[in-house]
Amino acid sequence: MLDGDARRHWDRHGWVVLPGFFPPRETDDLLRWTAEVESWPETPGKWMRYYERHRGEPGTKQLARVENYLPYHEGLDGLFRGRRALELLAECCGEPVLLFKDKINFKLPGGAGFGDHQDAPAYVDFGVEHHVTFATPADPFTMENGCIEMAMDSCQRIIRPQNPDGTVRADEMAKLSLSPVLARPGDAIVFDAWVPHRSGPNRSSGPRRVHYLTFNPASAGEHRAEYYARKRRLFPPECEREPGVDYAAIGKQFNLANPFD
């Protein structure tokens, strides 16, 4: 599913953008279904809603992320685990893949960005070395609303020097060139979990919503249930938290470069 230019870009940089991957009808479904998930209430034991503190309005919070939503939405599950998406990911991974985790980052107006980071450090102790993420926006990516920025020529499978919060150190990032990804709804972005990336704050008046579906090679086995069982225990959504527990400390692995508590 990758033409020559896309294949070369993937092999060199560890990420690739495929404009118009989803046809208009599926893109319309994606937008409608994203709004449905956004409206879901907090429900312990099911999907996981996370919030951030609004930068411009101290003391208020707004939705930042929903995770573990595919089991509860048949349309989105069929879209992201459909034939075309899985064939693309298998081509990028070199073998068939299994779903590892699923999330929507909402980044509503005033929402904070995500610092320089790699995804791999959050996953390495689940016994899987390689992950690929399929991302697709529900809103156009712009510099103003904090589009994702991907590092170039940096898909080596190494954990780069980190700050205490899990972000990649500034001196290490200074060695890299980053490219903004100005994608649109219906586009597909695939990237390797080792590639450093970031996004800025949303300074626009609209949301910047994007689905991230992370997969691992099928040969590594099924780890999604294990991942979410551990995350729900160590870094649960607010509606499942116990008073007095420092989840920022015990759940550090699951909160790399995130803007929420």
Short mmCIF file of the C-alpha atoms (twelve columns), coordinates in Angstrom:
data_MODEL
# 
_entry.id   MODEL 
# 
loop_
_atom_site.group_PDB 
_atom_site.id 
_atom_site.type_symbol 
_atom_site.label_atom_id 
_atom_site.label_alt_id 
_atom_site.label_comp_id 
_atom_site.label_asym_id 
_atom_site.label_seq_id 
_atom_site.Cartn_x 
_atom_site.Cartn_y 
_atom_site.Cartn_z 
_atom_site.pdbx_PDB_model_num 
ATOM 1   C CA . MET A 1   0.000   0.000   0.000  1 
ATOM 2   C CA . LEU A 2   3.073   2.246   0.023  1 
ATOM 3   C CA . ASP A 3   4.206   3.620   -3.316 1 
ATOM 4   C CA . GLY A 4   7.909   4.178   -3.989 1 
ATOM 5   C CA . ASP A 5   8.175   7.617   -2.378 1 
ATOM 6   C CA . ALA A 6   6.145   6.601   0.664  1 
ATOM 7   C CA . ARG A 7   8.195   3.424   1.105  1 
ATOM 8   C CA . ARG A 8   11.455  5.352   0.948  1 
ATOM 9   C CA . HIS A 9   10.171  7.920   3.440  1 
ATOM 10  C CA . TRP A 10  9.087   5.186   5.853  1 
ATOM 11  C CA . ASP A 11  12.380  3.308   5.565  1 
ATOM 12  C CA . ARG A 12  14.444  6.461   6.099  1 
ATOM 13  C CA . HIS A 13  12.453  8.341   8.739  1 
ATOM 14  C CA . GLY A 14  10.230  5.759   10.455 1 
ATOM 15  C CA . TRP A 15  7.021   7.628   9.674  1 
ATOM 16  C CA . VAL A 16  4.874   8.403   6.652  1 
ATOM 17  C CA . VAL A 17  1.745   10.390  5.767  1 
ATOM 18  C CA . LEU A 18  -0.843  9.036   3.319  1 
ATOM 19  C CA . PRO A 19  -3.234  11.830  2.247  1 
ATOM 20  C CA . GLY A 20  -6.848  10.819  1.669  1 
ATOM 21  C CA . PHE A 21  -6.434  7.315   3.057  1 
ATOM 22  C CA . PHE A 22  -10.085 7.191   4.081  1 
ATOM 23  C CA . PRO A 23  -12.704 8.028   1.427  1 
ATOM 24  C CA . PRO A 24  -15.200 10.868  2.137  1 
ATOM 25  C CA . ARG A 25  -17.941 8.595   3.473  1 
ATOM 26  C CA . GLU A 26  -15.652 6.960   6.022  1 
ATOM 27  C CA . THR A 27  -14.176 10.339  6.922  1 
ATOM 28  C CA . ASP A 28  -17.667 11.674  7.644  1 
ATOM 29  C CA . ASP A 29  -18.299 8.637   9.837  1 
ATOM 30  C CA . LEU A 30  -15.002 9.259   11.640 1 
ATOM 31  C CA . LEU A 31  -15.978 12.837  12.513 1 
ATOM 32  C CA . ARG A 32  -19.432 11.830  13.733 1 
ATOM 33  C CA . TRP A 33  -18.119 8.933   15.779 1 
ATOM 34  C CA . THR A 34  -15.368 11.068  17.339 1 
ATOM 35  C CA . ALA A 35  -18.034 13.462  18.626 1 
ATOM 36  C CA . GLU A 36  -19.969 10.505  20.047 1 
ATOM 37  C CA . VAL A 37  -16.976 9.288   22.068 1 
ATOM 38  C CA . GLU A 38  -16.272 12.830  23.236 1 
ATOM 39  C CA . SER A 39  -19.774 12.985  24.751 1 
ATOM 40  C CA . TRP A 40  -19.544 9.711   26.667 1 
ATOM 41  C CA . PRO A 41  -19.822 10.131  30.466 1 
ATOM 42  C CA . GLU A 42  -17.257 8.937   32.944 1 
ATOM 43  C CA . THR A 43  -17.988 5.249   33.512 1 
ATOM 44  C CA . PRO A 44  -15.720 3.263   35.859 1 
ATOM 45  C CA . GLY A 45  -14.371 0.054   34.394 1 
ATOM 46  C CA . LYS A 46  -14.961 1.004   30.761 1 
ATOM 47  C CA . TRP A 47  -13.473 3.772   28.620 1 
ATOM 48  C CA . MET A 48  -10.920 6.023   30.342 1 
ATOM 49  C CA . ARG A 49  -11.347 9.807   30.296 1 
ATOM 50  C CA . TYR A 50  -8.384  12.029  31.251 1 
ATOM 51  C CA . TYR A 51  -8.408  15.774  31.832 1 
ATOM 52  C CA . GLU A 52  -5.970  18.667  31.839 1 
ATOM 53  C CA . ARG A 53  -6.098  21.924  33.773 1 
ATOM 54  C CA . HIS A 54  -7.053  24.803  31.475 1 
ATOM 55  C CA . ARG A 55  -4.062  27.114  31.018 1 
ATOM 56  C CA . GLY A 56  -6.168  30.276  30.678 1 
ATOM 57  C CA . GLU A 57  -8.688  29.481  33.413 1 
ATOM 58  C CA . PRO A 58  -7.016  28.351  36.663 1 
ATOM 59  C CA . GLY A 59  -9.023  25.805  38.597 1 
ATOM 60  C CA . THR A 60  -10.944 24.493  35.588 1 
ATOM 61  C CA . LYS A 61  -10.350 21.317  33.655 1 
ATOM 62  C CA . GLN A 62  -11.159 20.100  30.165 1 
ATOM 63  C CA . LEU A 63  -11.117 16.780  28.376 1 
ATOM 64  C CA . ALA A 64  -7.672  15.850  27.080 1 
ATOM 65  C CA . ARG A 65  -7.937  12.160  26.171 1 
ATOM 66  C CA . VAL A 66  -10.182 9.099   25.970 1 
ATOM 67  C CA . GLU A 67  -8.540  5.659   25.967 1 
ATOM 68  C CA . ASN A 68  -9.782  2.097   25.664 1 
ATOM 69  C CA . TYR A 69  -12.777 3.152   23.559 1 
ATOM 70  C CA . LEU A 70  -12.691 0.719   20.633 1 
ATOM 71  C CA . PRO A 71  -14.378 -2.142  22.563 1 
ATOM 72  C CA . TYR A 72  -17.373 0.146   23.088 1 
ATOM 73  C CA . HIS A 73  -17.750 1.575   19.575 1 
ATOM 74  C CA . GLU A 74  -18.409 -0.902  16.801 1 
ATOM 75  C CA . GLY A 75  -18.014 1.647   13.996 1 
ATOM 76  C CA . LEU A 76  -14.594 2.923   15.050 1 
ATOM 77  C CA . ASP A 77  -13.396 -0.583  15.841 1 
ATOM 78  C CA . GLY A 78  -14.378 -1.721  12.344 1 
ATOM 79  C CA . LEU A 79  -12.708 1.296   10.768 1 
ATOM 80  C CA . PHE A 80  -9.372  0.975   12.553 1 
ATOM 81  C CA . ARG A 81  -9.195  -2.822  12.523 1 
ATOM 82  C CA . GLY A 82  -10.542 -3.071  9.004  1 
ATOM 83  C CA . ARG A 83  -8.722  -4.678  6.102  1 
ATOM 84  C CA . ARG A 84  -7.085  -1.558  4.613  1 
ATOM 85  C CA . ALA A 85  -5.718  -0.213  7.900  1 
ATOM 86  C CA . LEU A 86  -4.344  -3.603  8.929  1 
ATOM 87  C CA . GLU A 87  -2.775  -4.188  5.517  1 
ATOM 88  C CA . LEU A 88  -1.020  -0.821  5.699  1 
ATOM 89  C CA . LEU A 89  0.288   -1.518  9.185  1 
ATOM 90  C CA . ALA A 90  1.432   -5.010  8.236  1 
ATOM 91  C CA . GLU A 91  3.391   -3.524  5.346  1 
ATOM 92  C CA . CYS A 92  5.048   -0.978  7.637  1 
ATOM 93  C CA . CYS A 93  5.698   -3.525  10.395 1 
ATOM 94  C CA . GLY A 94  6.816   -6.356  8.134  1 
ATOM 95  C CA . GLU A 95  4.176   -8.781  9.449  1 
ATOM 96  C CA . PRO A 96  0.539   -8.816  10.633 1 
ATOM 97  C CA . VAL A 97  -0.225  -6.734  13.716 1 
ATOM 98  C CA . LEU A 98  -2.428  -6.805  16.828 1 
ATOM 99  C CA . LEU A 99  -3.967  -3.818  18.606 1 
ATOM 100 C CA . PHE A 100 -1.961  -2.748  21.663 1 
ATOM 101 C CA . LYS A 101 -3.761  0.447   22.746 1 
ATOM 102 C CA . ASP A 102 -6.227  3.052   21.475 1 
ATOM 103 C CA . LYS A 103 -6.683  6.698   22.390 1 
ATOM 104 C CA . ILE A 104 -8.088  10.006  21.165 1 
ATOM 105 C CA . ASN A 105 -6.161  13.144  22.080 1 
ATOM 106 C CA . PHE A 106 -8.604  16.036  22.036 1 
ATOM 107 C CA . LYS A 107 -6.432  19.141  22.625 1 
ATOM 108 C CA . LEU A 108 -9.383  21.505  22.953 1 
ATOM 109 C CA . PRO A 109 -8.870  25.293  22.643 1 
ATOM 110 C CA . GLY A 110 -6.296  26.350  25.225 1 
ATOM 111 C CA . GLY A 111 -5.060  22.774  25.561 1 
ATOM 112 C CA . ALA A 112 -1.386  22.216  26.267 1 
ATOM 113 C CA . GLY A 113 1.068   20.547  23.932 1 
ATOM 114 C CA . PHE A 114 3.009   17.309  24.329 1 
ATOM 115 C CA . GLY A 115 6.730   17.645  24.981 1 
ATOM 116 C CA . ASP A 116 9.526   16.033  22.965 1 
ATOM 117 C CA . HIS A 117 9.218   12.307  23.566 1 
ATOM 118 C CA . GLN A 118 9.361   8.773   22.226 1 
ATOM 119 C CA . ASP A 119 6.441   6.402   22.775 1 
ATOM 120 C CA . ALA A 120 8.626   3.307   23.134 1 
ATOM 121 C CA . PRO A 121 9.739   3.861   26.773 1 
ATOM 122 C CA . ALA A 122 6.105   3.497   27.891 1 
ATOM 123 C CA . TYR A 123 5.838   0.097   26.222 1 
ATOM 124 C CA . VAL A 124 9.185   -1.674  26.500 1 
ATOM 125 C CA . ASP A 125 8.483   -3.634  29.694 1 
ATOM 126 C CA . PHE A 126 5.505   -5.433  28.160 1 
ATOM 127 C CA . GLY A 127 7.867   -7.797  26.352 1 
ATOM 128 C CA . VAL A 128 7.439   -6.152  22.944 1 
ATOM 129 C CA . GLU A 129 10.225  -4.175  21.303 1 
ATOM 130 C CA . HIS A 130 8.436   -2.887  18.225 1 
ATOM 131 C CA . HIS A 131 5.227   -0.849  17.942 1 
ATOM 132 C CA . VAL A 132 3.681   1.116   15.105 1 
ATOM 133 C CA . THR A 133 0.971   3.730   15.523 1 
ATOM 134 C CA . PHE A 134 -1.764  4.558   13.049 1 
ATOM 135 C CA . ALA A 135 -2.990  8.136   13.543 1 
ATOM 136 C CA . THR A 136 -5.758  10.012  11.788 1 
ATOM 137 C CA . PRO A 137 -7.008  13.531  12.563 1 
ATOM 138 C CA . ALA A 138 -10.616 14.525  13.128 1 
ATOM 139 C CA . ASP A 139 -9.653  18.188  12.637 1 
ATOM 140 C CA . PRO A 140 -7.132  19.769  10.245 1 
ATOM 141 C CA . PHE A 141 -3.645  19.995  11.729 1 
ATOM 142 C CA . THR A 142 -2.173  23.496  11.805 1 
ATOM 143 C CA . MET A 143 0.766   25.082  13.576 1 
ATOM 144 C CA . GLU A 144 -1.727  27.238  15.488 1 
ATOM 145 C CA . ASN A 145 -3.643  24.279  16.919 1 
ATOM 146 C CA . GLY A 146 -0.543  22.263  17.771 1 
ATOM 147 C CA . CYS A 147 0.002   19.774  14.959 1 
ATOM 148 C CA . ILE A 148 2.258   16.801  15.542 1 
ATOM 149 C CA . GLU A 149 5.921   17.340  14.613 1 
ATOM 150 C CA . MET A 150 7.980   14.271  13.686 1 
ATOM 151 C CA . ALA A 151 11.756  13.921  13.796 1 
ATOM 152 C CA . MET A 152 13.595  13.205  10.566 1 
ATOM 153 C CA . ASP A 153 16.275  10.520  10.094 1 
ATOM 154 C CA . SER A 154 15.810  9.256   13.637 1 
ATOM 155 C CA . CYS A 155 14.062  5.880   13.679 1 
ATOM 156 C CA . GLN A 156 16.888  4.030   15.450 1 
ATOM 157 C CA . ARG A 157 15.610  1.683   18.164 1 
ATOM 158 C CA . ILE A 158 17.271  3.434   21.092 1 
ATOM 159 C CA . ILE A 159 15.880  5.240   24.118 1 
ATOM 160 C CA . ARG A 160 17.336  8.723   23.879 1 
ATOM 161 C CA . PRO A 161 18.578  10.596  26.965 1 
ATOM 162 C CA . GLN A 162 15.567  11.706  28.999 1 
ATOM 163 C CA . ASN A 163 14.589  14.324  31.536 1 
ATOM 164 C CA . PRO A 164 12.998  13.137  34.814 1 
ATOM 165 C CA . ASP A 165 9.513   13.631  33.312 1 
ATOM 166 C CA . GLY A 166 10.237  11.266  30.415 1 
ATOM 167 C CA . THR A 167 10.725  13.929  27.766 1 
ATOM 168 C CA . VAL A 168 13.796  13.753  25.553 1 
ATOM 169 C CA . ARG A 169 16.559  16.093  26.717 1 
ATOM 170 C CA . ALA A 170 16.905  19.408  24.889 1 
ATOM 171 C CA . ASP A 171 20.528  18.765  23.904 1 
ATOM 172 C CA . GLU A 172 19.471  15.510  22.249 1 
ATOM 173 C CA . MET A 173 16.552  17.147  20.426 1 
ATOM 174 C CA . ALA A 174 18.873  19.915  19.218 1 
ATOM 175 C CA . LYS A 175 20.618  17.285  17.079 1 
ATOM 176 C CA . LEU A 176 17.380  16.487  15.247 1 
ATOM 177 C CA . SER A 177 15.331  18.184  12.563 1 
ATOM 178 C CA . LEU A 178 11.551  18.053  13.047 1 
ATOM 179 C CA . SER A 179 8.890   18.302  10.371 1 
ATOM 180 C CA . PRO A 180 5.345   19.573  11.071 1 
ATOM 181 C CA . VAL A 181 2.629   17.225  9.806  1 
ATOM 182 C CA . LEU A 182 -0.196  19.354  8.368  1 
ATOM 183 C CA . ALA A 183 -2.635  16.497  7.891  1 
ATOM 184 C CA . ARG A 184 -6.385  16.668  7.326  1 
ATOM 185 C CA . PRO A 185 -9.335  14.437  8.285  1 
ATOM 186 C CA . GLY A 186 -9.172  11.297  6.175  1 
ATOM 187 C CA . ASP A 187 -5.366  11.283  6.051  1 
ATOM 188 C CA . ALA A 188 -3.365  8.506   7.690  1 
ATOM 189 C CA . ILE A 189 -0.101  8.930   9.595  1 
ATOM 190 C CA . VAL A 190 1.934   5.875   10.555 1 
ATOM 191 C CA . PHE A 191 4.973   6.145   12.811 1 
ATOM 192 C CA . ASP A 192 7.371   3.904   14.670 1 
ATOM 193 C CA . ALA A 193 7.300   4.172   18.474 1 
ATOM 194 C CA . TRP A 194 11.026  5.008   18.583 1 
ATOM 195 C CA . VAL A 195 10.689  8.219   16.530 1 
ATOM 196 C CA . PRO A 196 10.877  11.397  18.675 1 
ATOM 197 C CA . HIS A 197 7.926   13.720  18.201 1 
ATOM 198 C CA . ARG A 198 6.043   16.558  19.885 1 
ATOM 199 C CA . SER A 199 3.160   18.965  19.458 1 
ATOM 200 C CA . GLY A 200 2.533   22.531  20.555 1 
ATOM 201 C CA . PRO A 201 -0.381  24.039  22.487 1 
ATOM 202 C CA . ASN A 202 -3.702  24.762  20.831 1 
ATOM 203 C CA . ARG A 203 -3.855  28.530  20.333 1 
ATOM 204 C CA . SER A 204 -6.814  28.314  17.965 1 
ATOM 205 C CA . SER A 205 -10.527 28.635  18.693 1 
ATOM 206 C CA . GLY A 206 -11.307 25.037  17.663 1 
ATOM 207 C CA . PRO A 207 -10.244 21.541  18.802 1 
ATOM 208 C CA . ARG A 208 -7.390  19.453  17.419 1 
ATOM 209 C CA . ARG A 209 -8.678  15.907  17.829 1 
ATOM 210 C CA . VAL A 210 -6.702  12.906  16.623 1 
ATOM 211 C CA . HIS A 211 -7.040  9.133   16.971 1 
ATOM 212 C CA . TYR A 212 -3.907  7.131   17.814 1 
ATOM 213 C CA . LEU A 213 -4.094  3.343   17.423 1 
ATOM 214 C CA . THR A 214 -0.905  1.561   18.480 1 
ATOM 215 C CA . PHE A 215 -0.196  -1.976  17.278 1 
ATOM 216 C CA . ASN A 216 2.492   -4.584  17.882 1 
ATOM 217 C CA . PRO A 217 3.678   -7.449  15.656 1 
ATOM 218 C CA . ALA A 218 1.358   -10.448 15.866 1 
ATOM 219 C CA . SER A 219 4.393   -12.653 16.519 1 
ATOM 220 C CA . ALA A 220 4.869   -10.831 19.858 1 
ATOM 221 C CA . GLY A 221 1.429   -11.892 21.054 1 
ATOM 222 C CA . GLU A 222 -1.587  -10.101 22.522 1 
ATOM 223 C CA . HIS A 223 -0.736  -7.502  25.195 1 
ATOM 224 C CA . ARG A 224 -3.645  -5.059  25.124 1 
ATOM 225 C CA . ALA A 225 -5.471  -6.505  28.148 1 
ATOM 226 C CA . GLU A 226 -2.239  -6.550  30.173 1 
ATOM 227 C CA . TYR A 227 -1.477  -2.947  29.205 1 
ATOM 228 C CA . TYR A 228 -4.855  -1.588  30.240 1 
ATOM 229 C CA . ALA A 229 -5.038  -3.661  33.429 1 
ATOM 230 C CA . ARG A 230 -1.747  -2.142  34.559 1 
ATOM 231 C CA . LYS A 231 -2.658  1.358   33.426 1 
ATOM 232 C CA . ARG A 232 -6.035  1.216   35.154 1 
ATOM 233 C CA . ARG A 233 -4.257  0.198   38.375 1 
ATOM 234 C CA . LEU A 234 -1.347  2.668   38.256 1 
ATOM 235 C CA . PHE A 235 -2.757  5.609   36.282 1 
ATOM 236 C CA . PRO A 236 -6.553  5.310   36.280 1 
ATOM 237 C CA . PRO A 237 -9.012  7.940   35.066 1 
ATOM 238 C CA . GLU A 238 -10.139 10.431  37.703 1 
ATOM 239 C CA . CYS A 239 -13.430 8.656   38.379 1 
ATOM 240 C CA . GLU A 240 -11.538 5.548   39.546 1 
ATOM 241 C CA . ARG A 241 -8.848  7.188   41.682 1 
ATOM 242 C CA . GLU A 242 -8.431  6.767   45.427 1 
ATOM 243 C CA . PRO A 243 -7.800  9.856   47.575 1 
ATOM 244 C CA . GLY A 244 -4.236  10.384  48.715 1 
ATOM 245 C CA . VAL A 245 -2.564  8.199   46.069 1 
ATOM 246 C CA . ASP A 246 0.214   9.899   44.094 1 
ATOM 247 C CA . TYR A 247 -0.690  8.562   40.658 1 
ATOM 248 C CA . ALA A 248 1.751   10.935  38.974 1 
ATOM 249 C CA . ALA A 249 4.536   9.017   40.731 1 
ATOM 250 C CA . ILE A 250 3.345   5.414   40.527 1 
ATOM 251 C CA . GLY A 251 1.955   5.850   37.006 1 
ATOM 252 C CA . LYS A 252 4.895   7.772   35.570 1 
ATOM 253 C CA . GLN A 253 5.393   5.183   32.831 1 
ATOM 254 C CA . PHE A 254 1.948   6.036   31.422 1 
ATOM 255 C CA . ASN A 255 2.285   9.814   31.569 1 
ATOM 256 C CA . LEU A 256 5.338   10.646  29.471 1 
ATOM 257 C CA . ALA A 257 5.202   14.254  28.203 1 
ATOM 258 C CA . ASN A 258 1.452   14.452  28.805 1 
ATOM 259 C CA . PRO A 259 -0.209  17.712  29.895 1 
ATOM 260 C CA . PHE A 260 -2.561  16.069  32.375 1 
ATOM 261 C CA . ASP A 261 -2.256  14.784  35.938 1 
# 
